[in-house]
Each structure stands twice: as C-alpha cells, then as structure tokens.
Amino acid sequence: MLPIKNYMKPELKKIIFFFFLCLSACNFLSPDPVELFTNDKALRSRTEVEKALNGIYDGLQDQFLYGKMLYVAGELMAGNLKMADKQTVTVFEKEFLDLNFTVSNEIVRNIWQKNYEAINRANQVIAAVSVVSDSTVRNQWHGEALLLRSMLHFELLRYFADPAKKLGIPYRTSPITQIEYLKRDSIQTVYRNLLTDTQKAIGLLASKEVNPNRANVWAAKIFLCRLYLAQNLYNQVFSLSTEIIDQSPFRLNPNPTTSFRSISVTDQETVFRLQSTASDNSTALLNQTFNPLLENGGKWVLANSLIETLREYERDLRWGSFYFQQNSQTFVRKFDTRGGEPSTMHLPIMRLSEVYLMRSEANLLLRAGLQTVRSDFNRIRLRADLPIDNAASSQDRVLSLILAERQRELFLEGQTFHDLKRTKQNIGGLNPENSRLVLPIPQAEIANNPKMVQNTGY
C-alpha cells in the first residue's frame, strides 16, 4: 500500500494543514466565523475588523478566561475556597485545591489555550486595523486590541511564569497563519513588552470617549498601574494612580456593592467591565459556580481562614451583601445582583477602589507619612461602614491592613492569589516562590513545540 500522501493533491494537503492549524489555534465552539479567518483572507473591511474586535470581548466571557477560571483558579490556589457539602470535584479541580498539578490537567490546558486564542483574535485586529480609513476609529480600535492583548498576556504570565528559571511565556504579536514554534520569553522581556504595548494603547485611546463597556484610556492606565505594582515600581504607581483619581471621570460609588447590582443600576466606579444584556449574561458562569440558590449551583464555599478576614467587622456592608450562610457553610453572592431586576449584572474587571488601595500601598512603601497612607484605604473602609484606622504605627502593620482591605474589597476579582505572591506571603504553607504555586506548561504544548521549556518541578 502506498503512503497516503502520494495520493493527495496539493490543494487537499493545504486544506488538511489549515484544518489541523485551526483545530489547535481556533475556537470552533464560537458562532462567529471571523475567528476562523486566516490572515490572508480576513478582515479586509471596517465591518470585518469591527466584528473581530467585538468577538474579542465576547470571548473574554469564556469559562476559562474572565467568565470564570481566571478568577476561580487563583482563589482555589490561595486556599480561599473549599468544596461545598454534597458536591463533587473533578480530578483536575482537586489538583488546584491540593496545589499538586499534573501536566495533563485539562483546566490548565484550557486556560493556556483560551488565552492564546483570544490573543490571536486581538492580533488579527491589530494586523488589519489599517483598513479603517477614519483615523479616530482606527486608533480607538487599535488601542482597544492592544490593551486586551496585554491583559491576556499578563494573566498568563502571573500563572505560568517560572521564577526559578526566570522564564515567562511566549509573547505573541502577530496572528497565526502557519505552524510556528515560539520559545518562552524571559519574565523581564514579557514585562517590557507589556509596558510598551500598554503605553502605546494609552496614546491611541481617545481620552474624551470613555465607555466602561470597552477598553478605554483610564482602564489602560489602571492596568499600567497593575504592571508597575507587580514590579515594585512604587513611584510610578503613586504618580499614575493620583492622575487616575484626580483626572478620570470615575468616582467611588457611595455603596461598595453598587458595581455588583443589576445592569439597570447607575455605576460611576467601574472603569472597565464585561457588558451584560438580558440575553448575554457575563456573570452567569461565576454565579452558577457560587450561588446555591440556582439549580446545581454553589460548588464552592468560603474556607474558614478567609471568613475570618471577610467578616472581621459584622457591620461591613460587603459581608452582609456578598456572603450568606446556609447549612453551616458560607456561600458567595457577589455575581447574582441579590434579587435585582433584570437578573443580570455587568462583570467588573477594573474599579476605582483598587486604585485607591494601590496608591495607599505605594505611599506606604515610599515611606510617606502614615496619615497620608491611611487616607486612601480608610476611604475604602468608611464607605463599607468600617471604622477609620488610626492606631497602626508600624509599616508592617499598616501593610497588613492594606492587604486585608484589598482582600475584602477585591475578593473573587482575580487579585488575591497574585497579591499573596507579589508580597511574599506563604500560601498553603508554601514559600511564595515554590514551584507548586506555578501552573505547568500543558503537556500538549510541550509535545507539539520543540522550543517550549517546562516549568521547574514538572
């Protein structure tokens, strides 16, 4: 019998090649055909670029991106969640609970793959945006795609970077049109690329057109603050957070729960969010995961160690609104609007309260006066109906207060686990640089990419 390849016509070979390429790089579950375009055939008009850009936002709601696992994975790894009674966990979820991962973990594989699929969509938009003749629109869309690409790379970096080998992740800047083997960039190189892309996005995004449902200039500046904070660049954090607080059109909501109400509620604090409609609920997966009032809902409950922090003050408006007890377990109701109508809410990605807490931390580590340091985190405490703190006198004590306030304010918003690592806190009894706190590069990636290097310990 002759080899099959001898019977293949060149055209058939090309079709099969692109079939397997898309199988690994494209999301066939999406109804939007723009995702399947290859670079030489797609996005040749303003309409196609706009559809592709909207497809990025839609894709961010995926269960392995902001729709669920980018948040839940970190809380599981931080030890903040445990399985609810009468629920069962998969072998892959148990690895997150035990901090004992295998390279074949399907959740890990999907986090890696779905992030890069969304990055590829952003790269398609960036590569084709020049077809948009209106310079204002072109710059806006280019800036949005750049910021979203940066955010997705940052999420991958935080979960997969190997500090022992100083290896980050491949930083992809062009759309996939053929099989391409990329090596891992160093952590330092990834941060340099992130800073470059984010600063370029800030320059492209229109400062007067601020829509919280789209990546906007103030969201880009908050993200840049996150990048500075992750690298301990406190002078830059202070300067930029002050600019955001003083010059942006956003203001703290009087009540800390307003950003988590139904889509009909006016929210002046959320700078960037995933938009929900009555037919497309961006928080549906998170709500299903935590809310036992839904059929088959409520898989995870709060771990006892976290409850102590969240309910330190019984009068805390966040505790009374976001959490409730049932059958001696504490469930989360941060994503269900608590009875609001309609029963959907936008999913906050960046809020102004985080900026106040970043500035407070930066001021502390820049050794500003304690009264100056306290003014920002006390502002967040006051609106939650907590008492003002004036007692703490040591830097370590004030830092612990700021981090505790970050946990109360930002719990389940994708920050806690990464806060613990960057501030060198032990996690589950492990040193913050322990290899068990880094996700493995998926085995499929190692097998298919000869340039890919596995993380330490796997």
C-alpha positions, 0 to 999 in steps of 0.5 A, a space after each residue: 500500500 502506498 503512503 497516503 500522501 502520494 495520493 493527495 493533491 496539493 490543494 487537499 494537503 493545504 486544506 488538511 494543514 489549515 484544518 489541523 492549524 485551526 483545530 489547535 489555534 481556533 475556537 470552533 465552539 464560537 458562532 462567529 466565523 471571523 475567528 476562523 479567518 486566516 490572515 490572508 483572507 480576513 478582515 479586509 473591511 471596517 465591518 470585518 475588523 469591527 466584528 473581530 474586535 467585538 468577538 474579542 470581548 465576547 470571548 473574554 466571557 469564556 469559562 476559562 478566561 474572565 467568565 470564570 477560571 481566571 478568577 476561580 483558579 487563583 482563589 482555589 490556589 490561595 486556599 480561599 475556597 473549599 468544596 461545598 457539602 454534597 458536591 463533587 470535584 473533578 480530578 483536575 479541580 482537586 489538583 488546584 485545591 491540593 496545589 499538586 498539578 499534573 501536566 495533563 490537567 485539562 483546566 490548565 490546558 484550557 486556560 493556556 489555550 483560551 488565552 492564546 486564542 483570544 490573543 490571536 483574535 486581538 492580533 488579527 485586529 491589530 494586523 488589519 486595523 489599517 483598513 479603517 480609513 477614519 483615523 479616530 476609529 482606527 486608533 480607538 480600535 487599535 488601542 482597544 486590541 492592544 490593551 486586551 492583548 496585554 491583559 491576556 498576556 499578563 494573566 498568563 504570565 502571573 500563572 505560568 511564569 517560572 521564577 526559578 528559571 526566570 522564564 515567562 511565556 511566549 509573547 505573541 504579536 502577530 496572528 497565526 497563519 502557519 505552524 510556528 514554534 515560539 520559545 518562552 520569553 524571559 519574565 523581564 522581556 514579557 514585562 517590557 513588552 507589556 509596558 510598551 504595548 500598554 503605553 502605546 494603547 494609552 496614546 491611541 485611546 481617545 481620552 474624551 470617549 470613555 465607555 466602561 463597556 470597552 477598553 478605554 484610556 483610564 482602564 489602560 492606565 489602571 492596568 499600567 498601574 497593575 504592571 508597575 505594582 507587580 514590579 515594585 515600581 512604587 513611584 510610578 504607581 503613586 504618580 499614575 494612580 493620583 492622575 487616575 483619581 484626580 483626572 478620570 471621570 470615575 468616582 467611588 460609588 457611595 455603596 461598595 456593592 453598587 458595581 455588583 447590582 443589576 445592569 439597570 443600576 447607575 455605576 460611576 466606579 467601574 472603569 472597565 467591565 464585561 457588558 451584560 444584556 438580558 440575553 448575554 449574561 457575563 456573570 452567569 458562569 461565576 454565579 452558577 459556580 457560587 450561588 446555591 440558590 440556582 439549580 446545581 449551583 454553589 460548588 464552592 464555599 468560603 474556607 474558614 481562614 478567609 471568613 475570618 478576614 471577610 467578616 472581621 467587622 459584622 457591620 461591613 456592608 460587603 459581608 452582609 451583601 456578598 456572603 450568606 450562610 446556609 447549612 453551616 457553610 458560607 456561600 458567595 453572592 457577589 455575581 447574582 445582583 441579590 434579587 435585582 431586576 433584570 437578573 443580570 449584572 455587568 462583570 467588573 474587571 477594573 474599579 476605582 477602589 483598587 486604585 485607591 488601595 494601590 496608591 495607599 500601598 505605594 505611599 506606604 512603601 515610599 515611606 510617606 507619612 502614615 496619615 497620608 497612607 491611611 487616607 486612601 484605604 480608610 476611604 475604602 473602609 468608611 464607605 463599607 461602614 468600617 471604622 477609620 484606622 488610626 492606631 497602626 504605627 508600624 509599616 508592617 502593620 499598616 501593610 497588613 491592613 492594606 492587604 486585608 482591605 484589598 482582600 475584602 474589597 477585591 475578593 473573587 476579582 482575580 487579585 488575591 492569589 497574585 497579591 499573596 505572591 507579589 508580597 511574599 506571603 506563604 500560601 498553603 504553607 508554601 514559600 511564595 516562590 515554590 514551584 507548586 504555586 506555578 501552573 505547568 506548561 500543558 503537556 500538549 504544548 510541550 509535545 507539539 513545540 520543540 522550543 517550549 521549556 517546562 516549568 521547574 518541578 514538572 
